Amino acid sequence: QVQLVESGGGSVQAGGSLRLSCSASGRTFSSYAMGWFRQSPGREREFVAAIRWSGSGTYYTDSVKGRFTISRGNAKNTVYLQMNGMKPEDTAVYYCADTQSIYYGSASAYENGYWGQGTQVTVSS
């Protein structure tokens, strides 16, 4: 199993920044990539960004391109989501998830993966 724990959420004003962290432990050697998702009340879960554990491959949904940056630590156990220029519509619970699939740029690749418990991000106008 893989255990994922998110941290770094909080409240920020529009235009501000936050950095989320996702710490992974357990059988991480079987994981191919990590993704960040978000969900706000009344809305469907949205696939935000993803990164392979090796190589330079990343994915971003259009609404966060140029504002969010996903990165990973040197060891295969931490993934970050740097969020700049934040907007009220970024308000959501943010989750990290892993996938063993090479199709890490597709949300469906994470359906059978491990998920964290989520961290709340609130952006006020």
Secondary structure, 3 states (H helix, E strand, C coil): CEEEEEECCEEEECCCCEEEEEEEEECHHHCCEEEEEEECCCCCCEEEEEEECCCCCEEECHHHCCCEEEEECCCCCEEEEEECCCCHHHCEEEEEEEECCCCCCCHHHHCCCCECCCEEEEEEC
